[in-house]
Amino acid sequence: MSEQLQTDFDKIVKTFKISEKEIQVKKDYLNKFIKSGFPNRKQEDWKFLDISQIIKKNIHNLSFFNDYSQPNKIDSSIFVDGLEHNKIIFINGRIEKIDFNYEDQNKIEIRDETKNDISFNYENSLIDLNSAFIHKIFKISVQKNYSLNKPLIIYHSTNDKINSTNINLRLDFELGENSCLRLIDFFTENTTKNFINIFYNFNLKKDSILKNYKIDKFKNDNLKYSFNNIEQGNNSISETFILSAGSDYFKNEINCNLNGEYSSAFINGVFSLKENQQHEIRTTINHLVENTKSYQLIKSVLGKLSKSAYQGRIFVDSKAQKTDGYQLSKAILLDETSEFNAKPELEIYADDVKCSHGSASGSLNEDSIFYLMSRGLNYQQSKELLISGFLLDVVEKITDSEIKNLIKNIIGLKE
């Protein structure tokens, strides 16, 4: 693999207009990745879903060369209907359009940060891979005291120009004091057997609010990894919702550092997996100062031969007195071949805290099904109603009513 990585790297840097110094920085990241390789089950964070083996099994000859110099036609049929929104459109990992037409252009700054090498101190070989092959890094800054009028939807799309290809993309966001961003990641892919590697970095200043909704609903054969790093200042709020349902494999990882007093992080997720899918959510919430709060609720509905995993870690520093941390995961197994793995962790070094975690899994309650059938529903309708009620509990945590209704419609939840 190392020979192909070097060959593909040499080809791709020829298409970038960057200096020798910048090429060397990318080479350093490449060498770090070659040394570590794809994560595997020997690493604790990857013990449940081994991406190294999954890539080998599903993508026999993964190419790391993706020609970002070639533009792609935008297919407007992928756009979300019934919701006015701003847009960033990725096609095959290339940004084709950035559109903030609903906003005051003086309140949003967009900069190409590629040449500045925004470093990130986190040991993760997939971030090293991303940094080696990334084409452009855009930094989007929301100015102080500005709340976007409309949500921003980032469209992640592919077309038939690529196959068995590694796609890397990165965006950096900075939310100024007392600003607000509603962000939807919307995945629509028409190709198969690609590995998509996404890295977002968020910097939330005092009193700012981030609401991020990740929607992977539509069936596809791609493998995906997404990493969100969130840095939070005083009294800031981050809300993350994950709908993990469409891809063959998807791991969402969130690292959140509560650096400011009275900062809060809320992470809620739904796995809705059909046959042979493997999805994971891994969260790390670091409570680093006094008076911080986190809440996490993850629910899974798993079909035949599907597998989900949730690893949730709450870390409380010795300085982080009066921390409030909560974490819960539940799963419904619809088949004896489905599998749910949970690894809740609490690491606490302060004594004045309130932290709890829990996990449970099982099949649908046959008594509840019988009760609903006695009220006129058939067996399938009874199952669907119970599943809807189970998942609705998570979706109702979404604080934005407009986006909540959109997600309900996408999932097809019945109240």
KOLVEXMI-20949 format. One record per residue (C-alpha): residue in three letters; x, z, y. Coordinates in nm, 3 decimals, padded with zeros to 5 digits. Example, Ala and Ser with C-alpha at 12.3 -4.5 7.8 and 13.67 -1.06 7.14 Angstrom:
REC    r       px       pz       py
REC  Ala   01.230   00.780  -00.450
REC  Ser   01.367   00.714  -00.106
END
This chain:
REC    r       px       pz       py
REC  Met   00.000   00.000   00.000
REC  Ser   00.284   00.076   00.241
REC  Glu   00.406  -00.286   00.234
REC  Gln   00.060  -00.416   00.320
REC  Leu   00.025  -00.157   00.596
REC  Gln   00.355  -00.269   00.751
REC  Thr   00.263  -00.638   00.721
REC  Asp  -00.083  -00.588   00.870
REC  Phe   00.058  -00.368   01.145
REC  Asp   00.311  -00.635   01.245
REC  Lys   00.034  -00.894   01.258
REC  Ile  -00.202  -00.683   01.463
REC  Val   00.044  -00.565   01.730
REC  Lys   00.121  -00.931   01.803
REC  Thr  -00.240  -00.966   01.921
REC  Phe  -00.209  -00.661   02.152
REC  Lys  -00.064  -00.693   02.502
REC  Ile   00.138  -00.372   02.491
REC  Ser   00.497  -00.272   02.560
REC  Glu   00.771  -00.199   02.307
REC  Lys   00.736   00.170   02.389
REC  Glu   00.366   00.162   02.306
REC  Ile   00.435  -00.028   01.985
REC  Gln   00.683   00.243   01.886
REC  Val   00.420   00.512   01.945
REC  Lys   00.185   00.325   01.712
REC  Lys   00.463   00.287   01.455
REC  Asp   00.514   00.663   01.459
REC  Tyr   00.145   00.715   01.377
REC  Leu   00.168   00.448   01.108
REC  Asn   00.465   00.622   00.945
REC  Lys   00.277   00.954   00.953
REC  Phe  -00.014   00.790   00.773
REC  Ile   00.211   00.621   00.517
REC  Lys   00.373   00.956   00.443
REC  Ser   00.039   01.134   00.394
REC  Gly  -00.181   00.851   00.263
REC  Phe  -00.556   00.870   00.235
REC  Pro  -00.687   01.225   00.185
REC  Asn  -00.761   01.323  -00.174
REC  Arg  -00.914   01.612  -00.367
REC  Lys  -00.584   01.801  -00.374
REC  Gln  -00.657   01.886  -00.011
REC  Glu  -00.913   02.163   00.028
REC  Asp  -01.114   01.978   00.294
REC  Trp  -01.159   01.681   00.059
REC  Lys  -01.220   01.862  -00.269
REC  Phe  -01.581   01.743  -00.309
REC  Leu  -01.564   01.375  -00.206
REC  Asp  -01.221   01.222  -00.259
REC  Ile  -01.203   00.930  -00.016
REC  Ser  -00.878   00.802  -00.164
REC  Gln  -01.040   00.745  -00.503
REC  Ile  -01.364   00.617  -00.351
REC  Ile  -01.178   00.349  -00.153
REC  Lys  -00.978   00.247  -00.461
REC  Lys  -01.297   00.220  -00.665
REC  Asn  -01.509   00.037  -00.408
REC  Ile  -01.259  -00.169  -00.204
REC  His  -00.990  -00.310  -00.432
REC  Asn  -00.783  -00.487  -00.166
REC  Leu  -00.838  -00.313   00.165
REC  Ser  -00.701  -00.511   00.459
REC  Phe  -00.580  -00.324   00.766
REC  Phe  -00.563  -00.635   00.983
REC  Asn  -00.863  -00.698   01.205
REC  Asp  -00.831  -00.965   01.476
REC  Tyr  -00.975  -00.790   01.780
REC  Ser  -00.882  -01.087   02.002
REC  Gln  -01.178  -01.289   01.876
REC  Pro  -01.513  -01.220   02.051
REC  Asn  -01.833  -01.176   01.851
REC  Lys  -02.182  -01.290   01.935
REC  Ile  -02.423  -01.006   02.016
REC  Asp  -02.740  -01.006   01.807
REC  Ser  -03.009  -00.847   02.023
REC  Ser  -03.227  -00.782   01.717
REC  Ile  -03.017  -00.471   01.646
REC  Phe  -03.132  -00.303   01.967
REC  Val  -03.361  -00.001   01.950
REC  Asp  -03.711  -00.087   02.075
REC  Gly  -03.930   00.139   02.286
REC  Leu  -03.646   00.336   02.445
REC  Glu  -03.485   00.235   02.772
REC  His  -03.113   00.298   02.733
REC  Asn  -02.758   00.219   02.834
REC  Lys  -02.539   00.039   02.580
REC  Ile  -02.192   00.021   02.433
REC  Ile  -02.177  -00.245   02.164
REC  Phe  -01.910  -00.246   01.895
REC  Ile  -01.902  -00.548   01.664
REC  Asn  -01.637  -00.542   01.392
REC  Gly  -01.471  -00.257   01.583
REC  Arg  -01.437  -00.462   01.902
REC  Ile  -01.618  -00.356   02.220
REC  Glu  -01.831  -00.654   02.321
REC  Lys  -02.032  -00.495   02.600
REC  Ile  -02.049  -00.182   02.814
REC  Asp  -02.375  -00.157   03.007
REC  Phe  -02.472   00.134   03.233
REC  Asn  -02.730  -00.058   03.434
REC  Tyr  -02.970   00.237   03.453
REC  Glu  -02.713   00.460   03.621
REC  Asp  -02.553   00.517   03.959
REC  Gln  -02.226   00.327   03.906
REC  Asn  -02.043   00.564   04.140
REC  Lys  -02.117   00.855   03.907
REC  Ile  -01.965   00.707   03.592
REC  Glu  -01.602   00.604   03.555
REC  Ile  -01.480   00.386   03.267
REC  Arg  -01.106   00.353   03.214
REC  Asp  -00.893   00.180   02.953
REC  Glu  -00.664   00.461   02.836
REC  Thr  -00.488   00.263   02.563
REC  Lys  -00.154   00.257   02.741
REC  Asn  -00.150   00.630   02.808
REC  Asp  -00.144   00.740   02.443
REC  Ile  -00.396   01.022   02.456
REC  Ser  -00.250   01.257   02.197
REC  Phe  -00.451   01.487   01.975
REC  Asn  -00.290   01.780   01.800
REC  Tyr  -00.474   01.785   01.469
REC  Glu  -00.325   01.719   01.126
REC  Asn  -00.544   01.442   00.992
REC  Ser  -00.406   01.126   00.831
REC  Leu  -00.720   00.926   00.912
REC  Ile  -00.671   00.999   01.284
REC  Asp  -00.310   00.883   01.241
REC  Leu  -00.442   00.561   01.085
REC  Asn  -00.686   00.524   01.373
REC  Ser  -00.412   00.574   01.633
REC  Ala  -00.183   00.320   01.465
REC  Phe  -00.435   00.037   01.451
REC  Ile  -00.674   00.110   01.739
REC  His  -00.719  -00.180   01.980
REC  Lys  -00.852  -00.011   02.293
REC  Ile  -00.931   00.348   02.392
REC  Phe  -01.189   00.375   02.667
REC  Lys  -01.241   00.700   02.854
REC  Ile  -01.589   00.750   02.999
REC  Ser  -01.618   01.017   03.267
REC  Val  -01.949   01.152   03.398
REC  Gln  -01.904   01.291   03.747
REC  Lys  -01.985   01.645   03.857
REC  Asn  -02.358   01.727   03.899
REC  Tyr  -02.474   01.396   03.745
REC  Ser  -02.715   01.366   03.453
REC  Leu  -02.761   01.018   03.310
REC  Asn  -03.108   00.879   03.374
REC  Lys  -03.127   00.717   03.031
REC  Pro  -02.961   00.778   02.694
REC  Leu  -02.646   00.590   02.599
REC  Ile  -02.671   00.414   02.262
REC  Ile  -02.346   00.312   02.097
REC  Tyr  -02.421   00.031   01.853
REC  His  -02.189   00.009   01.553
REC  Ser  -02.238  -00.334   01.401
REC  Thr  -02.052  -00.571   01.171
REC  Asn  -02.098  -00.936   01.078
REC  Asp  -01.985  -01.172   00.802
REC  Lys  -01.648  -01.240   00.966
REC  Ile  -01.502  -00.937   00.792
REC  Asn  -01.499  -00.803   00.440
REC  Ser  -01.292  -00.531   00.270
REC  Thr  -01.143  -00.448   00.608
REC  Asn  -01.042  -00.125   00.781
REC  Ile  -01.207  -00.092   01.125
REC  Asn  -01.082   00.171   01.370
REC  Leu  -01.244   00.270   01.697
REC  Arg  -01.209   00.550   01.949
REC  Leu  -01.383   00.671   02.263
REC  Asp  -01.303   00.964   02.491
REC  Phe  -01.568   01.135   02.703
REC  Glu  -01.532   01.377   02.990
REC  Leu  -01.839   01.554   03.127
REC  Gly  -01.785   01.698   03.474
REC  Glu  -01.929   02.031   03.585
REC  Asn  -02.307   02.052   03.557
REC  Ser  -02.337   01.700   03.412
REC  Cys  -02.541   01.580   03.113
REC  Leu  -02.500   01.299   02.859
REC  Arg  -02.745   01.198   02.585
REC  Leu  -02.558   00.986   02.331
REC  Ile  -02.692   00.807   02.022
REC  Asp  -02.463   00.652   01.761
REC  Phe  -02.667   00.382   01.591
REC  Phe  -02.526   00.212   01.281
REC  Thr  -02.645  -00.137   01.180
REC  Glu  -02.421  -00.335   00.945
REC  Asn  -02.462  -00.671   00.776
REC  Thr  -02.136  -00.673   00.579
REC  Thr  -02.016  -00.491   00.272
REC  Lys  -01.718  -00.294   00.148
REC  Asn  -01.547  -00.214   00.478
REC  Phe  -01.389   00.119   00.571
REC  Ile  -01.493   00.226   00.922
REC  Asn  -01.288   00.501   01.088
REC  Ile  -01.428   00.653   01.411
REC  Phe  -01.276   00.911   01.644
REC  Tyr  -01.450   01.063   01.948
REC  Asn  -01.301   01.322   02.182
REC  Phe  -01.533   01.517   02.415
REC  Asn  -01.427   01.739   02.702
REC  Leu  -01.717   01.944   02.842
REC  Lys  -01.657   02.113   03.175
REC  Lys  -01.843   02.418   03.306
REC  Asp  -02.226   02.402   03.277
REC  Ser  -02.223   02.053   03.120
REC  Ile  -02.451   01.941   02.835
REC  Leu  -02.377   01.696   02.553
REC  Lys  -02.650   01.579   02.318
REC  Asn  -02.514   01.355   02.042
REC  Tyr  -02.737   01.199   01.775
REC  Lys  -02.580   01.005   01.486
REC  Ile  -02.821   00.775   01.302
REC  Asp  -02.702   00.612   00.977
REC  Lys  -03.034   00.507   00.830
REC  Phe  -03.010   00.148   00.702
REC  Lys  -02.875   00.079   00.353
REC  Asn  -02.528  -00.073   00.346
REC  Asp  -02.220  -00.077   00.121
REC  Asn  -01.968   00.031   00.383
REC  Leu  -01.758   00.349   00.368
REC  Lys  -01.739   00.553   00.689
REC  Tyr  -01.551   00.846   00.836
REC  Ser  -01.635   00.993   01.176
REC  Phe  -01.446   01.271   01.353
REC  Asn  -01.577   01.443   01.667
REC  Asn  -01.352   01.680   01.859
REC  Ile  -01.542   01.884   02.120
REC  Glu  -01.376   02.105   02.382
REC  Gln  -01.621   02.327   02.572
REC  Gly  -01.585   02.513   02.901
REC  Asn  -01.788   02.801   03.045
REC  Asn  -02.165   02.788   02.985
REC  Ser  -02.148   02.437   02.834
REC  Ile  -02.378   02.325   02.552
REC  Ser  -02.321   02.073   02.275
REC  Glu  -02.602   01.961   02.046
REC  Thr  -02.520   01.736   01.751
REC  Phe  -02.773   01.590   01.509
REC  Ile  -02.672   01.382   01.207
REC  Leu  -02.901   01.159   01.001
REC  Ser  -02.685   01.063   00.703
REC  Ala  -02.873   00.820   00.482
REC  Gly  -02.767   00.454   00.484
REC  Ser  -02.403   00.404   00.385
REC  Asp  -02.260   00.421   00.035
REC  Tyr  -02.016   00.685   00.163
REC  Phe  -02.012   00.871   00.495
REC  Lys  -01.822   01.181   00.599
REC  Asn  -01.899   01.330   00.941
REC  Glu  -01.648   01.586   01.060
REC  Ile  -01.690   01.800   01.373
REC  Asn  -01.430   02.028   01.525
REC  Cys  -01.570   02.231   01.814
REC  Asn  -01.364   02.467   02.029
REC  Leu  -01.570   02.711   02.234
REC  Asn  -01.310   02.776   02.502
REC  Gly  -01.538   02.910   02.777
REC  Glu  -01.762   03.216   02.794
REC  Tyr  -02.132   03.159   02.722
REC  Ser  -02.062   02.819   02.567
REC  Ser  -02.284   02.715   02.274
REC  Ala  -02.268   02.463   01.990
REC  Phe  -02.564   02.349   01.780
REC  Ile  -02.517   02.125   01.476
REC  Asn  -02.810   02.009   01.266
REC  Gly  -02.804   01.749   00.992
REC  Val  -03.016   01.569   00.734
REC  Phe  -02.892   01.402   00.415
REC  Ser  -03.152   01.164   00.272
REC  Leu  -02.972   00.990  -00.014
REC  Lys  -03.092   00.738  -00.267
REC  Glu  -02.914   00.624  -00.581
REC  Asn  -02.533   00.651  -00.605
REC  Gln  -02.465   00.752  -00.244
REC  Gln  -02.203   01.012  -00.146
REC  His  -02.217   01.183   00.194
REC  Glu  -02.055   01.488   00.350
REC  Ile  -02.065   01.693   00.669
REC  Arg  -01.776   01.922   00.752
REC  Thr  -01.788   02.146   01.058
REC  Thr  -01.541   02.384   01.217
REC  Ile  -01.668   02.601   01.502
REC  Asn  -01.393   02.798   01.673
REC  His  -01.520   03.091   01.881
REC  Leu  -01.220   03.157   02.104
REC  Val  -01.358   03.376   02.386
REC  Glu  -01.631   03.636   02.436
REC  Asn  -02.004   03.563   02.442
REC  Thr  -02.022   03.232   02.256
REC  Lys  -02.291   03.107   02.021
REC  Ser  -02.320   02.856   01.737
REC  Tyr  -02.607   02.749   01.512
REC  Gln  -02.590   02.513   01.214
REC  Leu  -02.867   02.392   00.983
REC  Ile  -02.806   02.122   00.720
REC  Lys  -03.066   01.998   00.469
REC  Ser  -03.030   01.748   00.182
REC  Val  -03.275   01.545  -00.024
REC  Leu  -03.083   01.382  -00.309
REC  Gly  -03.188   01.104  -00.543
REC  Lys  -03.047   00.983  -00.874
REC  Leu  -02.666   01.003  -00.905
REC  Ser  -02.631   01.087  -00.535
REC  Lys  -02.401   01.357  -00.406
REC  Ser  -02.383   01.551  -00.081
REC  Ala  -02.145   01.818   00.042
REC  Tyr  -02.148   02.055   00.335
REC  Gln  -01.840   02.249   00.438
REC  Gly  -01.905   02.476   00.735
REC  Arg  -01.644   02.707   00.885
REC  Ile  -01.700   02.962   01.160
REC  Phe  -01.381   03.105   01.306
REC  Val  -01.396   03.405   01.540
REC  Asp  -01.082   03.493   01.734
REC  Ser  -00.990   03.856   01.799
REC  Lys  -01.075   03.797   02.167
REC  Ala  -01.418   03.656   02.085
REC  Gln  -01.628   03.971   02.095
REC  Lys  -02.008   03.933   02.111
REC  Thr  -01.999   03.611   01.909
REC  Asp  -02.327   03.492   01.758
REC  Gly  -02.278   03.249   01.470
REC  Tyr  -02.535   03.123   01.218
REC  Gln  -02.505   02.870   00.937
REC  Leu  -02.749   02.762   00.665
REC  Ser  -02.760   02.474   00.416
REC  Lys  -03.039   02.383   00.173
REC  Ala  -03.086   02.100  -00.074
REC  Ile  -03.366   01.949  -00.283
REC  Leu  -03.241   01.774  -00.598
REC  Leu  -03.485   01.503  -00.703
REC  Asp  -03.301   01.418  -01.025
REC  Glu  -03.095   01.610  -01.277
REC  Thr  -02.801   01.377  -01.200
REC  Ser  -02.794   01.454  -00.826
REC  Glu  -02.540   01.702  -00.693
REC  Phe  -02.508   01.928  -00.389
REC  Asn  -02.192   02.118  -00.296
REC  Ala  -02.166   02.381  -00.024
REC  Lys  -01.867   02.572   00.104
REC  Pro  -01.967   02.813   00.382
REC  Glu  -01.680   03.004   00.545
REC  Leu  -01.659   03.291   00.790
REC  Glu  -01.320   03.392   00.929
REC  Ile  -01.371   03.682   01.168
REC  Tyr  -01.109   03.880   01.360
REC  Ala  -01.340   04.058   01.606
REC  Asp  -01.563   04.356   01.531
REC  Asp  -01.853   04.316   01.777
REC  Val  -02.006   03.999   01.632
REC  Lys  -02.322   03.874   01.464
REC  Cys  -02.243   03.607   01.204
REC  Ser  -02.422   03.493   00.890
REC  His  -02.426   03.207   00.644
REC  Gly  -02.631   03.100   00.346
REC  Ser  -02.689   02.816   00.103
REC  Ala  -02.955   02.727  -00.153
REC  Ser  -03.051   02.433  -00.373
REC  Gly  -03.323   02.350  -00.621
REC  Ser  -03.594   02.103  -00.720
REC  Leu  -03.936   02.055  -00.563
REC  Asn  -04.179   02.335  -00.635
REC  Glu  -04.423   02.212  -00.899
REC  Asp  -04.679   02.474  -00.796
REC  Ser  -04.679   02.335  -00.442
REC  Ile  -04.720   01.981  -00.580
REC  Phe  -05.011   02.096  -00.797
REC  Tyr  -05.174   02.266  -00.496
REC  Leu  -05.154   01.949  -00.286
REC  Met  -05.289   01.740  -00.574
REC  Ser  -05.582   01.977  -00.599
REC  Arg  -05.655   01.888  -00.235
REC  Gly  -05.684   01.516  -00.310
REC  Leu  -05.328   01.381  -00.290
REC  Asn  -05.164   01.202  -00.581
REC  Tyr  -04.829   01.313  -00.725
REC  Gln  -04.613   01.079  -00.515
REC  Gln  -04.798   01.163  -00.193
REC  Ser  -04.755   01.534  -00.265
REC  Lys  -04.379   01.492  -00.314
REC  Glu  -04.344   01.293   00.007
REC  Leu  -04.537   01.550   00.207
REC  Leu  -04.322   01.837   00.079
REC  Ile  -04.002   01.643   00.153
REC  Ser  -04.126   01.560   00.503
REC  Gly  -04.198   01.926   00.572
REC  Phe  -03.856   02.024   00.439
REC  Leu  -03.672   01.779   00.667
REC  Leu  -03.901   01.822   00.966
REC  Asp  -03.766   02.174   01.011
REC  Val  -03.428   02.024   01.105
REC  Val  -03.558   01.740   01.323
REC  Glu  -03.768   01.986   01.524
REC  Lys  -03.443   02.148   01.640
REC  Ile  -03.376   01.839   01.854
REC  Thr  -03.432   01.948   02.214
REC  Asp  -03.489   01.601   02.363
REC  Ser  -03.853   01.510   02.291
REC  Glu  -03.806   01.136   02.347
REC  Ile  -03.519   01.109   02.100
REC  Lys  -03.688   01.351   01.860
REC  Asn  -03.988   01.118   01.833
REC  Leu  -03.758   00.818   01.788
REC  Ile  -03.578   00.988   01.498
REC  Lys  -03.907   01.099   01.340
REC  Asn  -04.022   00.737   01.343
REC  Ile  -03.692   00.612   01.200
REC  Ile  -03.703   00.863   00.915
REC  Gly  -04.076   00.817   00.865
REC  Leu  -04.155   01.187   00.876
REC  Lys  -04.517   01.294   00.838
REC  Glu  -04.632   01.605   01.017
END
